[in-house]
Amino acid sequence: MAYEQYQSLIETLHDCMVACNECYDACLKEGNESMMAGCIRLDRECADICAYVAQAIVRGTPFVSELAQACAVICEACGNECKKHDKEHCQNCADACFSCAEACKQAV
């Protein structure tokens, strides 16, 4: 299996990972960690799964569908949490998460 067929998905996974990391960092800098705990936790979960799935695809994993399915679930959860907050970084993250979830679903 050549990972080139998943190039668009890999780019979307990367974009989501970046948006989640930016949101995570911004939430921590705001100094209200207890109120943003769910957002922060899901940002980390989502960034990590996106990075892992992209790496696994490049390595030629035979589990693209299974990993993409799990990633879609986590991206949707992160997007739903971020959408609750009015901060620009949260809204940007939510958009990236929903785009990534959709791309992952298409890969399944």
Steps between C-alpha positions, in 0.01 A plus 500: 500500500646832396439786740481744210133409455444643849695823448195721544403318820855531634491876439162531670625297797801730525286813483275367775798408716637854464163661580458278809850579623440873450169478687660295779779754542264799490266341756791444738619858461158640587545383858156347542602135472220365717229652281680392182608155626277310258621705206864464600470123550325445168745727317782271616308182416413629155846634417657172607264276301533718190880486517496126558259425216703710256821322602336159479371572149847605384642178649249301297273379776239245397262660754418827325125445527506406867731786596307751291176388664643555850648832392164618367335429837768691691501791254124535528519497880771765498312710247181482705683607814688784331180624335361574850760773556498847345877528470627533143755223550225266620280581200794447261578171671138388474498572126823305449370210709174475308688511167734229620216284629334520159823413318554204732147376438563512127813288548297234682 
